[in-house]
Amino acid sequence: QVQLVESGGGLVQAGGSLRLSCAASGRFFSINTMAWHRQAPGKQRELVAAISSGGSTNYADSVKGRFTISRDNAKNMVYLQMNSLKPEDTAVYYCLWGRNYWGQGTQVTVSS
C-alpha cells in the first residue's frame, strides 16, 4: 500500500503564499498520477491540480495562474505551491496518489 502525509498548511492572510508537501511511502509498483484535492465545509471534495507520471499538469480554473503542482519522483514527493491566496481557497487539502490512496489532509485557512 501507499501512505501519504501532507504538510505545509496553516493560516495566512489573503495574498499570501503556502507550499504544501505530500510525502509518499510504502511500496510502489508504478509511478502514478498524483493530485491535490480540497474540501471546504459543506462542499464536495474537488480537484485542484494533478500531475501525471510524465509531468503533464491540469488545474482547476479557479487556481490557474496562482497554484503550481510539481513532483519529485526520486523523493516520492508532490508539492503544491499556492500564491496569491484568496479566502475562497480555505479548505482541507488532500493529496491523492492514483485514484485510491489519500492523505489525511492539511488545513489551509486564508483570512481577509
ABEGO torsion letter per residue (X at the ends): XBBBBBBGBEBBBBGBBBBBBBBBBEBBABBBBBBBBBBBBGBBBBBABBBBAAGBBBBBAAABGABBBBBBAAAGBBBBBBBGBBAAABBBBBBBBEAABBBAEBBBBBBX
